[in-house]
């Protein structure tokens, strides 16, 4: 296959750790640098961006040790829109960044107005050899959730960050306002989507409420990463997050201020410098309005 502009090879890998008969689509997500999830790898195969021994690959192909896999440049990346959103940068270096995601914005997806499409204009281009054409989020925050969002700026860094999340070596703490009288602290182990799930909580402050009996300021820690985990777990114990539209009472909307949930802090070991990184976001205004002494 010719190495035209359309078929620029961005990464080549020779398989050495295959222990049994394996289909190409089942290769571990950690095998590659430029593609960091199995879902993305399958998508790349179907779009014709994967070569197996210099020939177009298919998901049903079998692979063995010694096989060479090449990944072609994704031309669609350079065609994605770039937009401008006012976002505070909490930390940035040549490898990664942490931004304060606003509530009411999708992290990624097919829409134009996403965090991912704002990153090229927001962050400085990495000077590293494996700099990504566009910085990419290393995890997700729900549309109504604000706070710390970790971004990878190089291929190796993004891969390392994904592994940190997979190995639960990223400590994320959230602030939330919940409704009703609540015990001071505890753990919730209710399965989500039939998968083991664990969250812990600690009440930081409580104020009386005529309508809700009490509003509580909580520190939440998701020990697993299930979809909408904190929102589902708080509802499960009878203390839904204020402003919850999907899993709560439709009357508990907080006068249109959205969901009272914020990714307040994030801590991890920097994959390149090995420094311990600990970053806090400013307390969201709607939370500080209710709890001004926090």
C-alpha positions as CSV (number, residue, x, y, z in Angstrom):
1,X,0.0,0.0,0.0
2,X,1.5,3.4,-1.0
3,X,2.5,5.9,1.6
4,X,0.5,8.8,0.2
5,X,-0.9,11.6,2.3
6,X,-4.1,9.6,2.7
7,X,-2.2,6.5,4.0
8,X,0.4,8.0,6.3
9,X,1.3,5.4,8.9
10,X,1.3,6.9,12.4
11,X,2.2,3.7,14.4
12,X,3.6,0.3,13.8
13,X,3.6,-2.6,16.3
14,X,5.0,-6.1,16.0
15,X,3.0,-8.6,18.2
16,X,5.1,-10.5,20.7
17,X,2.8,-11.4,23.6
18,X,0.1,-13.4,21.9
19,X,-0.5,-16.6,23.9
20,X,-3.4,-18.2,22.1
21,X,-5.4,-17.9,18.9
22,X,-6.8,-14.4,18.9
23,X,-8.9,-12.3,16.5
24,X,-7.5,-8.9,15.6
25,X,-10.4,-7.1,17.2
26,X,-9.7,-8.7,20.6
27,X,-6.2,-7.3,20.9
28,X,-5.7,-5.6,24.3
29,X,-6.3,-1.8,24.3
30,X,-2.9,-1.2,25.9
31,X,-1.1,-2.6,22.8
32,X,-1.1,0.7,20.9
33,X,-0.2,4.3,21.7
34,X,-2.3,6.2,19.2
35,X,-5.5,4.1,19.8
36,X,-6.2,3.6,23.5
37,X,-9.4,1.7,23.7
38,X,-10.7,-1.5,22.1
39,X,-13.8,0.2,20.9
40,X,-11.7,2.8,19.1
41,X,-9.5,0.1,17.6
42,X,-12.5,-1.8,16.2
43,X,-13.8,1.4,14.7
44,X,-10.4,2.0,13.1
45,X,-10.4,-1.5,11.6
46,X,-13.9,-1.0,10.1
47,X,-12.9,2.4,8.7
48,X,-9.9,0.8,6.9
49,X,-7.2,2.4,9.0
50,X,-5.5,-0.8,10.2
51,X,-3.1,-2.9,8.2
52,X,-2.1,-6.4,9.1
53,X,1.2,-7.3,7.5
54,X,0.9,-4.4,5.1
55,X,-2.6,-5.5,3.9
56,X,-6.0,-4.1,4.9
57,X,-7.2,-5.7,8.1
58,X,-10.6,-7.0,9.1
59,X,-12.1,-7.6,12.6
60,X,-12.3,-11.4,12.0
61,X,-8.6,-11.8,11.0
62,X,-6.6,-14.0,13.3
63,X,-3.2,-12.8,14.6
64,X,-0.1,-14.4,16.0
65,X,3.3,-13.4,17.3
66,X,5.4,-11.8,14.6
67,X,2.5,-10.2,12.9
68,X,3.0,-6.5,12.1
69,X,0.1,-4.1,12.7
70,X,0.2,-0.6,11.2
71,X,-2.2,2.3,12.0
72,X,-3.0,4.8,9.3
73,X,-3.5,8.5,10.1
74,X,-7.1,9.4,10.8
75,X,-7.8,12.2,8.3
76,X,-11.2,12.9,10.0
77,X,-9.4,14.3,13.0
78,X,-8.0,17.3,11.1
79,X,-11.5,18.0,9.7
80,X,-13.2,18.2,13.1
81,X,-14.4,21.7,14.1
82,X,-12.6,24.0,16.4
83,X,-14.6,26.3,18.7
84,X,-13.9,28.7,21.5
85,X,-15.4,28.3,25.0
86,X,-14.4,30.3,28.1
87,X,-12.8,27.6,30.2
88,X,-10.4,28.0,33.1
89,X,-7.1,26.0,32.8
90,X,-6.3,24.6,36.3
91,X,-2.9,23.0,35.2
92,X,-1.0,22.6,32.0
93,X,2.4,21.3,30.9
94,X,3.8,19.8,27.8
95,X,2.2,16.4,28.4
96,X,-1.2,17.0,29.9
97,X,-3.7,19.6,31.2
98,X,-6.5,19.8,33.7
99,X,-9.4,22.1,32.9
100,X,-12.4,23.3,34.9
101,X,-15.3,21.9,32.7
102,X,-18.4,24.1,32.8
103,X,-21.8,22.4,33.5
104,X,-24.0,22.0,30.5
105,X,-21.4,21.1,27.9
106,X,-20.7,17.6,26.5
107,X,-17.1,16.4,26.8
108,X,-17.2,14.8,23.3
109,X,-19.6,13.5,20.7
110,X,-21.0,14.3,17.3
111,X,-22.1,17.8,18.2
112,X,-20.0,20.9,17.4
113,X,-20.2,22.5,20.9
114,X,-18.1,20.1,22.9
115,X,-15.1,20.3,25.2
116,X,-13.1,18.2,22.8
117,X,-13.6,20.7,20.0
118,X,-12.6,23.6,22.2
119,X,-9.2,22.0,23.3
120,X,-7.1,22.9,20.2
121,X,-7.8,26.6,20.8
122,X,-7.6,26.5,24.5
123,X,-4.4,24.6,25.2
124,X,-0.8,25.0,23.9
125,X,0.4,22.5,21.4
126,X,2.8,20.0,22.9
127,X,6.4,20.0,21.6
128,X,6.9,16.3,22.2
129,X,7.5,14.0,19.3
130,X,4.3,12.1,19.9
131,X,2.2,15.2,20.3
132,X,-1.5,14.6,19.5
133,X,-2.9,16.5,16.6
134,X,-5.7,17.5,19.0
135,X,-5.6,17.1,22.8
136,X,-8.0,14.5,24.1
137,X,-9.9,14.0,27.3
138,X,-8.7,11.1,29.3
139,X,-12.1,10.4,31.0
140,X,-15.6,11.8,30.9
141,X,-17.8,14.0,33.0
142,X,-21.6,14.0,32.6
143,X,-23.2,16.9,30.7
144,X,-24.6,18.6,33.8
145,X,-21.4,18.0,35.9
146,X,-18.7,20.6,36.2
147,X,-15.1,20.5,37.5
148,X,-11.7,18.9,37.0
149,X,-11.3,17.2,33.6
150,X,-7.9,15.6,32.8
151,X,-6.6,16.0,29.2
152,X,-3.8,14.2,27.4
153,X,-1.6,16.2,25.0
154,X,0.6,13.3,23.7
155,X,0.0,9.7,22.7
156,X,2.1,8.2,25.4
157,X,0.6,10.4,28.1
158,X,-3.0,9.6,27.0
159,X,-2.3,5.9,27.0
160,X,-0.7,6.2,30.5
161,X,-3.6,8.2,31.9
162,X,-6.1,5.6,30.6
163,X,-4.1,2.9,32.4
164,X,-4.1,5.0,35.6
165,X,-7.9,5.2,35.5
166,X,-8.2,1.5,34.7
167,X,-6.0,0.6,37.6
168,X,-7.9,3.1,39.9
169,X,-4.8,5.1,40.6
170,X,-6.6,8.5,40.0
171,X,-8.2,9.9,43.1
172,X,-11.3,11.9,42.2
173,X,-13.4,13.7,44.8
174,X,-16.7,15.4,44.1
175,X,-18.8,18.0,45.9
176,X,-22.5,17.5,45.8
177,X,-25.6,18.9,47.4
178,X,-28.1,16.2,48.5
179,X,-31.7,16.3,49.7
180,X,-33.1,15.1,53.0
181,X,-31.8,14.1,56.3
182,X,-28.7,12.0,55.9
183,X,-26.2,10.0,58.0
184,X,-22.8,11.6,58.4
185,X,-20.8,9.2,56.3
186,X,-21.0,5.8,54.6
187,X,-20.3,3.5,51.7
188,X,-22.7,2.4,48.9
189,X,-22.1,-0.9,47.2
190,X,-25.3,-1.2,45.1
191,X,-24.4,-2.8,41.7
192,X,-24.9,-0.6,38.6
193,X,-25.8,-2.3,35.4
194,X,-25.2,-5.6,37.2
195,X,-21.5,-4.6,37.8
196,X,-19.9,-4.2,41.2
197,X,-19.9,-0.6,42.2
198,X,-18.6,1.3,45.2
199,X,-19.0,5.0,46.3
200,X,-18.2,6.6,49.7
201,X,-19.6,9.8,51.1
202,X,-19.0,12.2,53.9
203,X,-21.3,15.1,55.0
204,X,-19.4,18.3,55.3
205,X,-22.2,20.7,56.2
206,X,-26.0,20.6,56.5
207,X,-28.6,23.4,56.4
208,X,-32.3,23.3,57.3
209,X,-34.8,23.4,54.4
210,X,-38.6,23.9,54.7
211,X,-39.2,22.1,51.5
212,X,-36.6,19.3,51.7
213,X,-36.1,19.1,55.5
214,X,-32.3,19.4,54.9
215,X,-29.8,20.2,52.2
216,X,-26.4,18.5,52.7
217,X,-23.0,19.4,51.3
218,X,-21.2,16.1,50.6
219,X,-17.7,15.0,49.6
220,X,-18.2,12.0,47.3
221,X,-15.6,9.5,46.2
222,X,-16.4,7.0,43.3
223,X,-14.2,4.0,43.8
224,X,-15.5,2.5,40.6
225,X,-16.3,4.2,37.3
226,X,-19.8,3.2,36.4
227,X,-22.0,5.5,34.3
228,X,-23.9,8.0,36.5
229,X,-22.6,6.1,39.5
230,X,-22.8,8.9,42.1
231,X,-26.2,10.1,40.9
232,X,-27.6,6.6,41.0
233,X,-26.0,5.7,44.4
234,X,-27.2,8.8,46.2
235,X,-30.8,8.2,44.9
236,X,-30.5,4.6,46.1
237,X,-29.9,5.6,49.7
238,X,-32.8,8.1,49.6
239,X,-30.7,11.3,49.2
240,X,-30.8,12.3,45.6
241,X,-28.5,15.0,44.3
242,X,-30.2,18.4,44.2
243,X,-31.2,19.3,40.6
244,X,-31.2,15.7,39.4
245,X,-33.6,15.4,36.5
246,X,-32.9,11.8,35.3
247,X,-32.9,9.9,38.5
248,X,-34.7,12.2,41.0
249,X,-38.0,13.8,41.7
250,X,-38.9,16.3,38.9
251,X,-39.8,18.9,41.7
252,X,-36.3,18.9,43.1
253,X,-34.8,21.1,40.4
254,X,-33.2,24.0,42.3
255,X,-34.8,26.8,40.3
256,X,-33.2,25.8,37.0
257,X,-29.6,25.8,38.3
258,X,-28.9,22.3,37.1
259,X,-27.2,19.5,38.9
260,X,-25.4,20.3,42.1
261,X,-22.5,18.0,41.4
262,X,-18.9,19.1,40.8
263,X,-15.6,17.2,40.2
264,X,-13.9,19.1,42.9
265,X,-10.4,17.6,43.0
266,X,-8.1,15.2,41.2
267,X,-4.9,13.5,42.3
268,X,-2.5,11.2,40.5
269,X,1.2,10.5,39.7
270,X,2.3,12.4,36.6
271,X,3.1,9.6,34.0
272,X,6.1,11.6,32.6
273,X,7.6,13.6,35.4
274,X,6.5,11.2,38.2
275,X,5.4,14.3,40.3
276,X,2.4,13.9,42.5
277,X,-0.3,16.1,41.0
278,X,-3.2,17.4,43.2
279,X,-5.5,20.0,41.7
280,X,-8.7,21.6,43.1
281,X,-11.3,23.5,41.2
282,X,-12.9,26.6,42.6
283,X,-16.2,25.7,44.4
284,X,-19.0,26.1,41.9
285,X,-21.0,29.3,42.5
286,X,-24.3,27.6,43.0
287,X,-22.8,25.4,45.7
288,X,-21.0,28.2,47.4
289,X,-24.2,30.3,47.4
290,X,-25.9,27.6,49.5
291,X,-22.8,26.9,51.7
292,X,-20.9,30.2,51.8
293,X,-18.8,29.1,54.8
294,X,-17.3,26.1,53.1
